[in-house]
Amino acid sequence: MARKLNVRRTTVLLVGILAVCALVFGSSVVGQNRPRTTPAATPAASPTPTPTPQTQRPVSGRPTLGEPPPVPKLKPTPTPTPPEEIEEGDKIKINADLVQLHVRVIDRNNRPINNVPQGEFHVFEDGVAQPIESFTREEVPISYGLAVDTSGSLRSQLPTVIEAGKSIINSNKSGDETFLVRFVGRDNIETVQDFTANKELLGDGLDNMFVEGGQTAIIDAVYVSAEHVSEYRKGDDGDRRRRALIVITDGEDRNSFYNQEQLFARLREDDVQIFVIGFVNELDKEAGFIRKSPRDKAVNLINKLAEETGGRAFFPESLSELPQIANEIIRDLRTQYVISYNPTNKTPDGTYRAIKVTVDQPTSSEKRIALTRTGRLARREGVGAPKAPPVRLPTAGKTKP
């Protein structure tokens, strides 16, 4: 009985297994024979194609991606490019509006004061304070002319005048250059020796001066001599030079082509200081009914030449004073401040601009006085300094460098 039950159970299990297999394989066959349906596609706007990296299709037909993009990196802050070095031949823009002043500071006894700092200087143009751009007490080479009146009125003083001229020349330092002029009338303004640093040649030029008769033309001589100093350029020092003219005369002008207005218009354009040694004692002191005396006219002209240019006038009472005067001129040329300012009024209208320099006063009793040129002419656009017809400046013989 038990054996029959086992056979029956085995038979039922086999039948169940066969039924499950039939069910599984039957579904698979039905799925393979049934047609596949897909939902109807809905029309859509074609997107703008975007470029994609070209892909390669392997044999299997499946597309592959291109090279992966590079790993993002933080860009460093760019290093500033250093400025290019200035080489020979390069053009450099320079502020041509700057006005340069040579300033002497003295006390009540006309002794120089050489320790004034920049902050105690003040520059005014037409009463308006001006910004100071540069300031120096640096000693620079000097280019100056020595113009000697050799008319008959200085006949007795000429030997001492020559010795005073030699004292000035012998004080020249390395880089200084001097030129010599003798003058009488408008047609007799003569270069005895052009610019040179050779003291021997300059001494010979002074020794060769002689007196001639004629109508003295001081204004013409100052005009052309100052112009020559202003226009002289020495190419090996960047033109960092001080310019001056030393005139020895009795101050009586009798026969000049230029008038005073033309002379001072020219001097306002030239940065040339004028020092004058005036022998006026022999001139007539008597004035006429409607005119000044010859001596007063000479003194006024000499003082104006010095004041307008920031120079100095000397009126010796005797020839024995000349060596001391020569030393003072040398001292004044050496002990000066150079100030450059940027004018606030840049209108190129050719008008006159009054200049004044002041210095702060100390608490002590010492009085400080600043001396410089009294004004300038604003250049007209495209126009240089006003000039009258030129006066001839002949040269006596050959000059040597």
ZIJOMO-V165060 format. One record per backbone hydrogen bond with DSSP energy under -0.5 kcal/mol. NH is the residue of the N-H (numbers start at 1). CO is the residue of the C=O. If there is no record, write none. Layout:
nh=[NH | NH]
co=[CO | CO]
This chain:
nh=[5 | 6 | 7 | 8 | 9 | 10 | 11 | 12 | 13 | 14 | 15 | 16 | 17 | 18 | 19 | 20 | 21 | 22 | 23 | 24 | 25 | 26 | 27 | 28 | 29 | 30 | 31 | 32 | 33 | 34 | 58 | 58 | 61 | 64 | 90 | 94 | 96 | 98 | 99 | 101 | 103 | 103 | 104 | 106 | 107 | 110 | 113 | 114 | 117 | 120 | 121 | 122 | 123 | 124 | 125 | 126 | 128 | 130 | 131 | 133 | 133 | 134 | 136 | 140 | 143 | 144 | 144 | 145 | 146 | 147 | 147 | 148 | 148 | 149 | 150 | 150 | 152 | 154 | 155 | 158 | 158 | 161 | 162 | 163 | 164 | 165 | 166 | 167 | 168 | 169 | 170 | 171 | 171 | 172 | 176 | 177 | 178 | 179 | 180 | 181 | 182 | 183 | 184 | 184 | 186 | 188 | 190 | 190 | 191 | 192 | 192 | 193 | 196 | 197 | 199 | 202 | 203 | 204 | 205 | 206 | 207 | 208 | 209 | 212 | 216 | 217 | 221 | 222 | 223 | 224 | 225 | 226 | 227 | 228 | 229 | 230 | 231 | 232 | 235 | 237 | 239 | 240 | 241 | 242 | 244 | 245 | 246 | 247 | 247 | 248 | 249 | 249 | 253 | 254 | 255 | 263 | 264 | 265 | 266 | 267 | 268 | 269 | 270 | 272 | 273 | 275 | 275 | 276 | 277 | 278 | 278 | 279 | 279 | 280 | 283 | 288 | 295 | 297 | 298 | 299 | 300 | 301 | 302 | 303 | 304 | 305 | 306 | 307 | 308 | 309 | 310 | 310 | 311 | 312 | 314 | 321 | 322 | 325 | 326 | 327 | 328 | 329 | 330 | 331 | 332 | 333 | 334 | 335 | 336 | 337 | 338 | 339 | 339 | 340 | 341 | 342 | 343 | 343 | 346 | 349 | 353 | 354 | 355 | 356 | 358 | 360 | 369 | 371 | 374 | 376 | 377 | 378 | 378 | 381 | 383 | 394 | 394 | 396 | 397]
co=[1 | 2 | 3 | 4 | 5 | 6 | 7 | 8 | 9 | 10 | 11 | 12 | 13 | 14 | 15 | 16 | 17 | 18 | 19 | 20 | 21 | 22 | 23 | 24 | 25 | 26 | 27 | 28 | 29 | 30 | 56 | 62 | 58 | 56 | 87 | 92 | 94 | 95 | 341 | 339 | 101 | 337 | 371 | 369 | 111 | 107 | 105 | 112 | 115 | 117 | 118 | 358 | 130 | 356 | 128 | 354 | 125 | 123 | 342 | 131 | 340 | 340 | 338 | 138 | 242 | 142 | 177 | 244 | 179 | 145 | 246 | 146 | 181 | 248 | 148 | 183 | 212 | 151 | 152 | 154 | 155 | 157 | 158 | 159 | 160 | 161 | 162 | 163 | 164 | 165 | 166 | 167 | 168 | 169 | 173 | 142 | 196 | 144 | 193 | 146 | 190 | 148 | 185 | 188 | 255 | 185 | 182 | 188 | 394 | 180 | 190 | 180 | 178 | 401 | 197 | 198 | 199 | 200 | 201 | 202 | 203 | 204 | 206 | 150 | 214 | 184 | 217 | 218 | 219 | 220 | 221 | 222 | 223 | 224 | 225 | 226 | 227 | 228 | 233 | 234 | 234 | 237 | 239 | 141 | 143 | 273 | 145 | 245 | 275 | 147 | 247 | 277 | 251 | 216 | 216 | 259 | 260 | 261 | 262 | 263 | 264 | 266 | 266 | 270 | 243 | 245 | 273 | 312 | 247 | 276 | 314 | 249 | 277 | 278 | 280 | 291 | 284 | 293 | 294 | 295 | 296 | 297 | 298 | 299 | 300 | 301 | 302 | 303 | 304 | 305 | 306 | 307 | 306 | 274 | 276 | 318 | 319 | 321 | 322 | 323 | 324 | 325 | 326 | 327 | 328 | 329 | 330 | 331 | 334 | 103 | 136 | 101 | 337 | 134 | 99 | 131 | 97 | 341 | 344 | 347 | 376 | 352 | 374 | 124 | 122 | 120 | 106 | 104 | 308 | 353 | 268 | 351 | 376 | 348 | 380 | 189 | 392 | 191 | 395]
